[in-house]
Amino acid sequence: MGRTNPTYRDLLASVEERWGTYRRGLRRDDKPHFDQLFVYARDHADASGLQNHDDPMAAVLLSVALEQEKTIADLSERVAALEDAVGDEDSREGSA
């Protein structure tokens, strides 16, 4: 017996194909960022397939949001570390 429902990866490929016209209309600088959104979606395809949502775009958008949240958290940690390093330098300069 064959599958009655397409896999999430198949659905994702069709979503990406449907957005192809939009991608072609983007400026050259924006296209790599657009493509990265689908990389994020593919990176979470296993979890999205388990969700088996009626609308594959919901899983795409949640995957993108998750990756952006991870990036924000990473950048926040890096900024805090840099601020601490600058603060340490300022306190050493002030005591000299």
Phi and psi restraints in degrees (range 20) as a CNS / XPLOR table:
assign (resid 1 and name C) (resid 2 and name N)
       (resid 2 and name CA) (resid 2 and name C) 1.0 -90.4 20.0 2
assign (resid 2 and name N) (resid 2 and name CA)
       (resid 2 and name C) (resid 3 and name N) 1.0 171.2 20.0 2
assign (resid 2 and name C) (resid 3 and name N)
       (resid 3 and name CA) (resid 3 and name C) 1.0 -70.5 20.0 2
assign (resid 3 and name N) (resid 3 and name CA)
       (resid 3 and name C) (resid 4 and name N) 1.0 142.6 20.0 2
assign (resid 3 and name C) (resid 4 and name N)
       (resid 4 and name CA) (resid 4 and name C) 1.0 -90.3 20.0 2
assign (resid 4 and name N) (resid 4 and name CA)
       (resid 4 and name C) (resid 5 and name N) 1.0 -23.0 20.0 2
assign (resid 4 and name C) (resid 5 and name N)
       (resid 5 and name CA) (resid 5 and name C) 1.0 -118.8 20.0 2
assign (resid 5 and name N) (resid 5 and name CA)
       (resid 5 and name C) (resid 6 and name N) 1.0 142.7 20.0 2
assign (resid 5 and name C) (resid 6 and name N)
       (resid 6 and name CA) (resid 6 and name C) 1.0 -68.1 20.0 2
assign (resid 6 and name N) (resid 6 and name CA)
       (resid 6 and name C) (resid 7 and name N) 1.0 153.6 20.0 2
assign (resid 6 and name C) (resid 7 and name N)
       (resid 7 and name CA) (resid 7 and name C) 1.0 -69.9 20.0 2
assign (resid 7 and name N) (resid 7 and name CA)
       (resid 7 and name C) (resid 8 and name N) 1.0 161.5 20.0 2
assign (resid 7 and name C) (resid 8 and name N)
       (resid 8 and name CA) (resid 8 and name C) 1.0 -61.0 20.0 2
assign (resid 8 and name N) (resid 8 and name CA)
       (resid 8 and name C) (resid 9 and name N) 1.0 -39.3 20.0 2
assign (resid 8 and name C) (resid 9 and name N)
       (resid 9 and name CA) (resid 9 and name C) 1.0 -61.9 20.0 2
assign (resid 9 and name N) (resid 9 and name CA)
       (resid 9 and name C) (resid 10 and name N) 1.0 -37.1 20.0 2
assign (resid 9 and name C) (resid 10 and name N)
       (resid 10 and name CA) (resid 10 and name C) 1.0 -66.0 20.0 2
assign (resid 10 and name N) (resid 10 and name CA)
       (resid 10 and name C) (resid 11 and name N) 1.0 -43.3 20.0 2
assign (resid 10 and name C) (resid 11 and name N)
       (resid 11 and name CA) (resid 11 and name C) 1.0 -62.1 20.0 2
assign (resid 11 and name N) (resid 11 and name CA)
       (resid 11 and name C) (resid 12 and name N) 1.0 -41.2 20.0 2
assign (resid 11 and name C) (resid 12 and name N)
       (resid 12 and name CA) (resid 12 and name C) 1.0 -63.3 20.0 2
assign (resid 12 and name N) (resid 12 and name CA)
       (resid 12 and name C) (resid 13 and name N) 1.0 -41.6 20.0 2
assign (resid 12 and name C) (resid 13 and name N)
       (resid 13 and name CA) (resid 13 and name C) 1.0 -61.7 20.0 2
assign (resid 13 and name N) (resid 13 and name CA)
       (resid 13 and name C) (resid 14 and name N) 1.0 -39.1 20.0 2
assign (resid 13 and name C) (resid 14 and name N)
       (resid 14 and name CA) (resid 14 and name C) 1.0 -71.3 20.0 2
assign (resid 14 and name N) (resid 14 and name CA)
       (resid 14 and name C) (resid 15 and name N) 1.0 -34.8 20.0 2
assign (resid 14 and name C) (resid 15 and name N)
       (resid 15 and name CA) (resid 15 and name C) 1.0 -63.7 20.0 2
assign (resid 15 and name N) (resid 15 and name CA)
       (resid 15 and name C) (resid 16 and name N) 1.0 -46.6 20.0 2
assign (resid 15 and name C) (resid 16 and name N)
       (resid 16 and name CA) (resid 16 and name C) 1.0 -61.5 20.0 2
assign (resid 16 and name N) (resid 16 and name CA)
       (resid 16 and name C) (resid 17 and name N) 1.0 -38.7 20.0 2
assign (resid 16 and name C) (resid 17 and name N)
       (resid 17 and name CA) (resid 17 and name C) 1.0 -65.1 20.0 2
assign (resid 17 and name N) (resid 17 and name CA)
       (resid 17 and name C) (resid 18 and name N) 1.0 -41.2 20.0 2
assign (resid 17 and name C) (resid 18 and name N)
       (resid 18 and name CA) (resid 18 and name C) 1.0 -64.3 20.0 2
assign (resid 18 and name N) (resid 18 and name CA)
       (resid 18 and name C) (resid 19 and name N) 1.0 -29.0 20.0 2
assign (resid 18 and name C) (resid 19 and name N)
       (resid 19 and name CA) (resid 19 and name C) 1.0 -88.3 20.0 2
assign (resid 19 and name N) (resid 19 and name CA)
       (resid 19 and name C) (resid 20 and name N) 1.0 6.6 20.0 2
assign (resid 19 and name C) (resid 20 and name N)
       (resid 20 and name CA) (resid 20 and name C) 1.0 -61.8 20.0 2
assign (resid 20 and name N) (resid 20 and name CA)
       (resid 20 and name C) (resid 21 and name N) 1.0 -39.3 20.0 2
assign (resid 20 and name C) (resid 21 and name N)
       (resid 21 and name CA) (resid 21 and name C) 1.0 -63.9 20.0 2
assign (resid 21 and name N) (resid 21 and name CA)
       (resid 21 and name C) (resid 22 and name N) 1.0 -42.6 20.0 2
assign (resid 21 and name C) (resid 22 and name N)
       (resid 22 and name CA) (resid 22 and name C) 1.0 -59.7 20.0 2
assign (resid 22 and name N) (resid 22 and name CA)
       (resid 22 and name C) (resid 23 and name N) 1.0 -45.5 20.0 2
assign (resid 22 and name C) (resid 23 and name N)
       (resid 23 and name CA) (resid 23 and name C) 1.0 -59.4 20.0 2
assign (resid 23 and name N) (resid 23 and name CA)
       (resid 23 and name C) (resid 24 and name N) 1.0 -43.8 20.0 2
assign (resid 23 and name C) (resid 24 and name N)
       (resid 24 and name CA) (resid 24 and name C) 1.0 -61.5 20.0 2
assign (resid 24 and name N) (resid 24 and name CA)
       (resid 24 and name C) (resid 25 and name N) 1.0 -29.3 20.0 2
assign (resid 24 and name C) (resid 25 and name N)
       (resid 25 and name CA) (resid 25 and name C) 1.0 -79.7 20.0 2
assign (resid 25 and name N) (resid 25 and name CA)
       (resid 25 and name C) (resid 26 and name N) 1.0 -10.9 20.0 2
assign (resid 25 and name C) (resid 26 and name N)
       (resid 26 and name CA) (resid 26 and name C) 1.0 -74.3 20.0 2
assign (resid 26 and name N) (resid 26 and name CA)
       (resid 26 and name C) (resid 27 and name N) 1.0 156.1 20.0 2
assign (resid 26 and name C) (resid 27 and name N)
       (resid 27 and name CA) (resid 27 and name C) 1.0 -67.2 20.0 2
assign (resid 27 and name N) (resid 27 and name CA)
       (resid 27 and name C) (resid 28 and name N) 1.0 153.7 20.0 2
assign (resid 27 and name C) (resid 28 and name N)
       (resid 28 and name CA) (resid 28 and name C) 1.0 -53.9 20.0 2
assign (resid 28 and name N) (resid 28 and name CA)
       (resid 28 and name C) (resid 29 and name N) 1.0 -40.6 20.0 2
assign (resid 28 and name C) (resid 29 and name N)
       (resid 29 and name CA) (resid 29 and name C) 1.0 -66.8 20.0 2
assign (resid 29 and name N) (resid 29 and name CA)
       (resid 29 and name C) (resid 30 and name N) 1.0 -26.0 20.0 2
assign (resid 29 and name C) (resid 30 and name N)
       (resid 30 and name CA) (resid 30 and name C) 1.0 -85.5 20.0 2
assign (resid 30 and name N) (resid 30 and name CA)
       (resid 30 and name C) (resid 31 and name N) 1.0 -22.8 20.0 2
assign (resid 30 and name C) (resid 31 and name N)
       (resid 31 and name CA) (resid 31 and name C) 1.0 -59.9 20.0 2
assign (resid 31 and name N) (resid 31 and name CA)
       (resid 31 and name C) (resid 32 and name N) 1.0 -43.6 20.0 2
assign (resid 31 and name C) (resid 32 and name N)
       (resid 32 and name CA) (resid 32 and name C) 1.0 -62.0 20.0 2
assign (resid 32 and name N) (resid 32 and name CA)
       (resid 32 and name C) (resid 33 and name N) 1.0 -33.1 20.0 2
assign (resid 32 and name C) (resid 33 and name N)
       (resid 33 and name CA) (resid 33 and name C) 1.0 -70.7 20.0 2
assign (resid 33 and name N) (resid 33 and name CA)
       (resid 33 and name C) (resid 34 and name N) 1.0 -39.8 20.0 2
assign (resid 33 and name C) (resid 34 and name N)
       (resid 34 and name CA) (resid 34 and name C) 1.0 -61.2 20.0 2
assign (resid 34 and name N) (resid 34 and name CA)
       (resid 34 and name C) (resid 35 and name N) 1.0 -46.2 20.0 2
assign (resid 34 and name C) (resid 35 and name N)
       (resid 35 and name CA) (resid 35 and name C) 1.0 -61.0 20.0 2
assign (resid 35 and name N) (resid 35 and name CA)
       (resid 35 and name C) (resid 36 and name N) 1.0 -36.2 20.0 2
assign (resid 35 and name C) (resid 36 and name N)
       (resid 36 and name CA) (resid 36 and name C) 1.0 -63.2 20.0 2
assign (resid 36 and name N) (resid 36 and name CA)
       (resid 36 and name C) (resid 37 and name N) 1.0 -32.1 20.0 2
assign (resid 36 and name C) (resid 37 and name N)
       (resid 37 and name CA) (resid 37 and name C) 1.0 -60.7 20.0 2
assign (resid 37 and name N) (resid 37 and name CA)
       (resid 37 and name C) (resid 38 and name N) 1.0 -39.4 20.0 2
assign (resid 37 and name C) (resid 38 and name N)
       (resid 38 and name CA) (resid 38 and name C) 1.0 -76.2 20.0 2
assign (resid 38 and name N) (resid 38 and name CA)
       (resid 38 and name C) (resid 39 and name N) 1.0 -26.2 20.0 2
assign (resid 38 and name C) (resid 39 and name N)
       (resid 39 and name CA) (resid 39 and name C) 1.0 -62.2 20.0 2
assign (resid 39 and name N) (resid 39 and name CA)
       (resid 39 and name C) (resid 40 and name N) 1.0 -45.6 20.0 2
assign (resid 39 and name C) (resid 40 and name N)
       (resid 40 and name CA) (resid 40 and name C) 1.0 -58.5 20.0 2
assign (resid 40 and name N) (resid 40 and name CA)
       (resid 40 and name C) (resid 41 and name N) 1.0 -43.8 20.0 2
assign (resid 40 and name C) (resid 41 and name N)
       (resid 41 and name CA) (resid 41 and name C) 1.0 -62.9 20.0 2
assign (resid 41 and name N) (resid 41 and name CA)
       (resid 41 and name C) (resid 42 and name N) 1.0 -42.6 20.0 2
assign (resid 41 and name C) (resid 42 and name N)
       (resid 42 and name CA) (resid 42 and name C) 1.0 -66.8 20.0 2
assign (resid 42 and name N) (resid 42 and name CA)
       (resid 42 and name C) (resid 43 and name N) 1.0 -33.9 20.0 2
assign (resid 42 and name C) (resid 43 and name N)
       (resid 43 and name CA) (resid 43 and name C) 1.0 -63.1 20.0 2
assign (resid 43 and name N) (resid 43 and name CA)
       (resid 43 and name C) (resid 44 and name N) 1.0 -24.7 20.0 2
assign (resid 43 and name C) (resid 44 and name N)
       (resid 44 and name CA) (resid 44 and name C) 1.0 -111.8 20.0 2
assign (resid 44 and name N) (resid 44 and name CA)
       (resid 44 and name C) (resid 45 and name N) 1.0 22.9 20.0 2
assign (resid 44 and name C) (resid 45 and name N)
       (resid 45 and name CA) (resid 45 and name C) 1.0 -64.0 20.0 2
assign (resid 45 and name N) (resid 45 and name CA)
       (resid 45 and name C) (resid 46 and name N) 1.0 -34.3 20.0 2
assign (resid 45 and name C) (resid 46 and name N)
       (resid 46 and name CA) (resid 46 and name C) 1.0 -62.8 20.0 2
assign (resid 46 and name N) (resid 46 and name CA)
       (resid 46 and name C) (resid 47 and name N) 1.0 -48.6 20.0 2
assign (resid 46 and name C) (resid 47 and name N)
       (resid 47 and name CA) (resid 47 and name C) 1.0 -65.5 20.0 2
assign (resid 47 and name N) (resid 47 and name CA)
       (resid 47 and name C) (resid 48 and name N) 1.0 -40.1 20.0 2
assign (resid 47 and name C) (resid 48 and name N)
       (resid 48 and name CA) (resid 48 and name C) 1.0 -64.6 20.0 2
assign (resid 48 and name N) (resid 48 and name CA)
       (resid 48 and name C) (resid 49 and name N) 1.0 -38.7 20.0 2
assign (resid 48 and name C) (resid 49 and name N)
       (resid 49 and name CA) (resid 49 and name C) 1.0 -65.0 20.0 2
assign (resid 49 and name N) (resid 49 and name CA)
       (resid 49 and name C) (resid 50 and name N) 1.0 -35.2 20.0 2
assign (resid 49 and name C) (resid 50 and name N)
       (resid 50 and name CA) (resid 50 and name C) 1.0 -67.6 20.0 2
assign (resid 50 and name N) (resid 50 and name CA)
       (resid 50 and name C) (resid 51 and name N) 1.0 -34.2 20.0 2
assign (resid 50 and name C) (resid 51 and name N)
       (resid 51 and name CA) (resid 51 and name C) 1.0 -65.4 20.0 2
assign (resid 51 and name N) (resid 51 and name CA)
       (resid 51 and name C) (resid 52 and name N) 1.0 -37.9 20.0 2
assign (resid 51 and name C) (resid 52 and name N)
       (resid 52 and name CA) (resid 52 and name C) 1.0 51.5 20.0 2
assign (resid 52 and name N) (resid 52 and name CA)
       (resid 52 and name C) (resid 53 and name N) 1.0 47.3 20.0 2
assign (resid 52 and name C) (resid 53 and name N)
       (resid 53 and name CA) (resid 53 and name C) 1.0 -71.8 20.0 2
assign (resid 53 and name N) (resid 53 and name CA)
       (resid 53 and name C) (resid 54 and name N) 1.0 149.9 20.0 2
assign (resid 53 and name C) (resid 54 and name N)
       (resid 54 and name CA) (resid 54 and name C) 1.0 -62.7 20.0 2
assign (resid 54 and name N) (resid 54 and name CA)
       (resid 54 and name C) (resid 55 and name N) 1.0 -32.4 20.0 2
assign (resid 54 and name C) (resid 55 and name N)
       (resid 55 and name CA) (resid 55 and name C) 1.0 -112.5 20.0 2
assign (resid 55 and name N) (resid 55 and name CA)
       (resid 55 and name C) (resid 56 and name N) 1.0 108.1 20.0 2
assign (resid 55 and name C) (resid 56 and name N)
       (resid 56 and name CA) (resid 56 and name C) 1.0 -62.6 20.0 2
assign (resid 56 and name N) (resid 56 and name CA)
       (resid 56 and name C) (resid 57 and name N) 1.0 -23.1 20.0 2
assign (resid 56 and name C) (resid 57 and name N)
       (resid 57 and name CA) (resid 57 and name C) 1.0 -64.9 20.0 2
assign (resid 57 and name N) (resid 57 and name CA)
       (resid 57 and name C) (resid 58 and name N) 1.0 -29.3 20.0 2
assign (resid 57 and name C) (resid 58 and name N)
       (resid 58 and name CA) (resid 58 and name C) 1.0 -61.3 20.0 2
assign (resid 58 and name N) (resid 58 and name CA)
       (resid 58 and name C) (resid 59 and name N) 1.0 -43.9 20.0 2
assign (resid 58 and name C) (resid 59 and name N)
       (resid 59 and name CA) (resid 59 and name C) 1.0 -69.2 20.0 2
assign (resid 59 and name N) (resid 59 and name CA)
       (resid 59 and name C) (resid 60 and name N) 1.0 -36.9 20.0 2
assign (resid 59 and name C) (resid 60 and name N)
       (resid 60 and name CA) (resid 60 and name C) 1.0 -60.7 20.0 2
assign (resid 60 and name N) (resid 60 and name CA)
       (resid 60 and name C) (resid 61 and name N) 1.0 -49.3 20.0 2
assign (resid 60 and name C) (resid 61 and name N)
       (resid 61 and name CA) (resid 61 and name C) 1.0 -65.8 20.0 2
assign (resid 61 and name N) (resid 61 and name CA)
       (resid 61 and name C) (resid 62 and name N) 1.0 -39.2 20.0 2
assign (resid 61 and name C) (resid 62 and name N)
       (resid 62 and name CA) (resid 62 and name C) 1.0 -66.8 20.0 2
assign (resid 62 and name N) (resid 62 and name CA)
       (resid 62 and name C) (resid 63 and name N) 1.0 -38.4 20.0 2
assign (resid 62 and name C) (resid 63 and name N)
       (resid 63 and name CA) (resid 63 and name C) 1.0 -62.9 20.0 2
assign (resid 63 and name N) (resid 63 and name CA)
       (resid 63 and name C) (resid 64 and name N) 1.0 -42.5 20.0 2
assign (resid 63 and name C) (resid 64 and name N)
       (resid 64 and name CA) (resid 64 and name C) 1.0 -63.7 20.0 2
assign (resid 64 and name N) (resid 64 and name CA)
       (resid 64 and name C) (resid 65 and name N) 1.0 -46.4 20.0 2
assign (resid 64 and name C) (resid 65 and name N)
       (resid 65 and name CA) (resid 65 and name C) 1.0 -61.2 20.0 2
assign (resid 65 and name N) (resid 65 and name CA)
       (resid 65 and name C) (resid 66 and name N) 1.0 -40.8 20.0 2
assign (resid 65 and name C) (resid 66 and name N)
       (resid 66 and name CA) (resid 66 and name C) 1.0 -61.6 20.0 2
assign (resid 66 and name N) (resid 66 and name CA)
       (resid 66 and name C) (resid 67 and name N) 1.0 -46.8 20.0 2
assign (resid 66 and name C) (resid 67 and name N)
       (resid 67 and name CA) (resid 67 and name C) 1.0 -65.2 20.0 2
assign (resid 67 and name N) (resid 67 and name CA)
       (resid 67 and name C) (resid 68 and name N) 1.0 -38.7 20.0 2
assign (resid 67 and name C) (resid 68 and name N)
       (resid 68 and name CA) (resid 68 and name C) 1.0 -67.7 20.0 2
assign (resid 68 and name N) (resid 68 and name CA)
       (resid 68 and name C) (resid 69 and name N) 1.0 -36.6 20.0 2
assign (resid 68 and name C) (resid 69 and name N)
       (resid 69 and name CA) (resid 69 and name C) 1.0 -63.3 20.0 2
assign (resid 69 and name N) (resid 69 and name CA)
       (resid 69 and name C) (resid 70 and name N) 1.0 -41.0 20.0 2
assign (resid 69 and name C) (resid 70 and name N)
       (resid 70 and name CA) (resid 70 and name C) 1.0 -62.9 20.0 2
assign (resid 70 and name N) (resid 70 and name CA)
       (resid 70 and name C) (resid 71 and name N) 1.0 -40.4 20.0 2
assign (resid 70 and name C) (resid 71 and name N)
       (resid 71 and name CA) (resid 71 and name C) 1.0 -65.6 20.0 2
assign (resid 71 and name N) (resid 71 and name CA)
       (resid 71 and name C) (resid 72 and name N) 1.0 -42.8 20.0 2
assign (resid 71 and name C) (resid 72 and name N)
       (resid 72 and name CA) (resid 72 and name C) 1.0 -61.5 20.0 2
assign (resid 72 and name N) (resid 72 and name CA)
       (resid 72 and name C) (resid 73 and name N) 1.0 -44.3 20.0 2
assign (resid 72 and name C) (resid 73 and name N)
       (resid 73 and name CA) (resid 73 and name C) 1.0 -62.5 20.0 2
assign (resid 73 and name N) (resid 73 and name CA)
       (resid 73 and name C) (resid 74 and name N) 1.0 -43.3 20.0 2
assign (resid 73 and name C) (resid 74 and name N)
       (resid 74 and name CA) (resid 74 and name C) 1.0 -62.8 20.0 2
assign (resid 74 and name N) (resid 74 and name CA)
       (resid 74 and name C) (resid 75 and name N) 1.0 -46.3 20.0 2
assign (resid 74 and name C) (resid 75 and name N)
       (resid 75 and name CA) (resid 75 and name C) 1.0 -65.5 20.0 2
assign (resid 75 and name N) (resid 75 and name CA)
       (resid 75 and name C) (resid 76 and name N) 1.0 -37.0 20.0 2
assign (resid 75 and name C) (resid 76 and name N)
       (resid 76 and name CA) (resid 76 and name C) 1.0 -63.3 20.0 2
assign (resid 76 and name N) (resid 76 and name CA)
       (resid 76 and name C) (resid 77 and name N) 1.0 -42.0 20.0 2
assign (resid 76 and name C) (resid 77 and name N)
       (resid 77 and name CA) (resid 77 and name C) 1.0 -63.8 20.0 2
assign (resid 77 and name N) (resid 77 and name CA)
       (resid 77 and name C) (resid 78 and name N) 1.0 -41.5 20.0 2
assign (resid 77 and name C) (resid 78 and name N)
       (resid 78 and name CA) (resid 78 and name C) 1.0 -65.9 20.0 2
assign (resid 78 and name N) (resid 78 and name CA)
       (resid 78 and name C) (resid 79 and name N) 1.0 -40.8 20.0 2
assign (resid 78 and name C) (resid 79 and name N)
       (resid 79 and name CA) (resid 79 and name C) 1.0 -63.5 20.0 2
assign (resid 79 and name N) (resid 79 and name CA)
       (resid 79 and name C) (resid 80 and name N) 1.0 -44.5 20.0 2
assign (resid 79 and name C) (resid 80 and name N)
       (resid 80 and name CA) (resid 80 and name C) 1.0 -60.5 20.0 2
assign (resid 80 and name N) (resid 80 and name CA)
       (resid 80 and name C) (resid 81 and name N) 1.0 -41.7 20.0 2
assign (resid 80 and name C) (resid 81 and name N)
       (resid 81 and name CA) (resid 81 and name C) 1.0 -64.6 20.0 2
assign (resid 81 and name N) (resid 81 and name CA)
       (resid 81 and name C) (resid 82 and name N) 1.0 -41.1 20.0 2
assign (resid 81 and name C) (resid 82 and name N)
       (resid 82 and name CA) (resid 82 and name C) 1.0 -66.7 20.0 2
assign (resid 82 and name N) (resid 82 and name CA)
       (resid 82 and name C) (resid 83 and name N) 1.0 -39.9 20.0 2
assign (resid 82 and name C) (resid 83 and name N)
       (resid 83 and name CA) (resid 83 and name C) 1.0 -63.9 20.0 2
assign (resid 83 and name N) (resid 83 and name CA)
       (resid 83 and name C) (resid 84 and name N) 1.0 -39.5 20.0 2
assign (resid 83 and name C) (resid 84 and name N)
       (resid 84 and name CA) (resid 84 and name C) 1.0 -63.2 20.0 2
assign (resid 84 and name N) (resid 84 and name CA)
       (resid 84 and name C) (resid 85 and name N) 1.0 -42.2 20.0 2
assign (resid 84 and name C) (resid 85 and name N)
       (resid 85 and name CA) (resid 85 and name C) 1.0 -64.2 20.0 2
assign (resid 85 and name N) (resid 85 and name CA)
       (resid 85 and name C) (resid 86 and name N) 1.0 -41.9 20.0 2
assign (resid 85 and name C) (resid 86 and name N)
       (resid 86 and name CA) (resid 86 and name C) 1.0 -66.9 20.0 2
assign (resid 86 and name N) (resid 86 and name CA)
       (resid 86 and name C) (resid 87 and name N) 1.0 -40.5 20.0 2
assign (resid 86 and name C) (resid 87 and name N)
       (resid 87 and name CA) (resid 87 and name C) 1.0 -62.2 20.0 2
assign (resid 87 and name N) (resid 87 and name CA)
       (resid 87 and name C) (resid 88 and name N) 1.0 -39.1 20.0 2
assign (resid 87 and name C) (resid 88 and name N)
       (resid 88 and name CA) (resid 88 and name C) 1.0 -64.6 20.0 2
assign (resid 88 and name N) (resid 88 and name CA)
       (resid 88 and name C) (resid 89 and name N) 1.0 -41.3 20.0 2
assign (resid 88 and name C) (resid 89 and name N)
       (resid 89 and name CA) (resid 89 and name C) 1.0 -65.2 20.0 2
assign (resid 89 and name N) (resid 89 and name CA)
       (resid 89 and name C) (resid 90 and name N) 1.0 -41.8 20.0 2
assign (resid 89 and name C) (resid 90 and name N)
       (resid 90 and name CA) (resid 90 and name C) 1.0 -63.2 20.0 2
assign (resid 90 and name N) (resid 90 and name CA)
       (resid 90 and name C) (resid 91 and name N) 1.0 -41.0 20.0 2
assign (resid 90 and name C) (resid 91 and name N)
       (resid 91 and name CA) (resid 91 and name C) 1.0 -69.6 20.0 2
assign (resid 91 and name N) (resid 91 and name CA)
       (resid 91 and name C) (resid 92 and name N) 1.0 -33.2 20.0 2
assign (resid 91 and name C) (resid 92 and name N)
       (resid 92 and name CA) (resid 92 and name C) 1.0 -70.8 20.0 2
assign (resid 92 and name N) (resid 92 and name CA)
       (resid 92 and name C) (resid 93 and name N) 1.0 -39.3 20.0 2
assign (resid 92 and name C) (resid 93 and name N)
       (resid 93 and name CA) (resid 93 and name C) 1.0 -67.0 20.0 2
assign (resid 93 and name N) (resid 93 and name CA)
       (resid 93 and name C) (resid 94 and name N) 1.0 -36.7 20.0 2
assign (resid 93 and name C) (resid 94 and name N)
       (resid 94 and name CA) (resid 94 and name C) 1.0 -69.6 20.0 2
assign (resid 94 and name N) (resid 94 and name CA)
       (resid 94 and name C) (resid 95 and name N) 1.0 -28.0 20.0 2
assign (resid 94 and name C) (resid 95 and name N)
       (resid 95 and name CA) (resid 95 and name C) 1.0 -91.1 20.0 2
assign (resid 95 and name N) (resid 95 and name CA)
       (resid 95 and name C) (resid 96 and name N) 1.0 -5.6 20.0 2
